[in-house]
Amino acid sequence: MKLLGGCEEKCCKINKGITTTEEMWRGSEITEDEIGRQIERLKRGKAPGGDGIQNEAWMFGTEGVKERIREAVDGVWKEKDFPRQWREGIIIPIFKKGQKSDVKK
């Protein structure tokens, strides 16, 4: 089924390479270096998520920010479950040009 003009296929490409086996969870902890590398990949000027926090807060935060993120992510990693709020997102379609009825636009 082509949901939202192929969104399903795009989601599969995004998740490609993510391992969901038990080995992924065993004996590993998230490090502040890993958190730092992901923060470096963030882009400026993006809209905040449902929590209202913009990327710049993470990018220009103190080292304590990385430690707090690591603690939160490590807790999720150990529990093998995400908080309900992390499973939610807001999708706002933005019309650019062409037929408004064509969801691929």
N, C-alpha and C positions, 0 to 999 in steps of 0.2 A: 504494500500500500504506500502511495506517495503522500505522506502527511505533510501539509504545509509546503508543498512544492519541493519535496525531497529532504526535509529537515531530518527525517529518520536516517537517511544515508549520511548526512553531514555529521550527525551525532556519533554514528558508528566510526567515522574517520577520526573524530576527536578522541574517542576512547581506545583507538587502536594502540596496542602495545602496553596497555595497563593490565597487569597480572592480578587475578583475583583468587589465586590459590592460597592455601594455608601457609606456604613457604614465605609469601610476601609479609605475613604478619609475625612470623617467628623470629625472636631474638634480635629485633632491630628497633632502634629508637631514632626519632627524627633529630637531627643536629641543628644548631643555630646556623651553621654554614649552609645547610640545605635550605633553611628558611631564607637566609640572606640572598642566595642565588635566585630564588623564586621572586623575592621582592625586587631584585634588580631587573627582572623581566617585565615588571609592571609598566604600564604606559601612563603618562601624565594626561590630565584633562578628561578622563573618562567619568561617566556618571557613576555615582555611588550605588551600591546595592541596597537591599531592603534595610540594612543596618545604618545607612546614612554615612558610612565611613568612606572617604575618597582614598584612592591609591596613594596620594601624596602623604597621607597620615602614616602609612607604613613606610614609604620611601624616605621620609625625613624624620622619622621617629628615632628615639634613642636606642641604644643597645638593649635596654630593658624591654622595648617593644618586641624585639626578636625573641627574647626569653619567654615572654608571656604567650606569644604565638606558638612557640615550640611546646610549652606546657599544655596548651589547649589541643594542639594537633597530636601530641604524644598521647594525651588522654584518650582521644578518639581512636588513635591507632591501637592502643592496648585494649580498649573496650570493643573494638571491631564494629562500631556503630556510630553513625553521625547524628548530631542533634537535629531535631525536627526543623529548626530554623535554617540549617545548612542545606536542607533539601528543597527549599523554596527559592523561587526566582521570579523576576518580573520580566516579561517579554513585551516590548512595545514595538509593533511593526511601524516602520517609517516608509511612507510612500515616496518614491523617487520620480518615476516617470512611466509612461505607458498606460495600459489598462489597469484600473484599480481592482478589477475583478480577477486579474492574473496574480495569484499568490506567489509566483516565482519572482516577481519584481520586488 
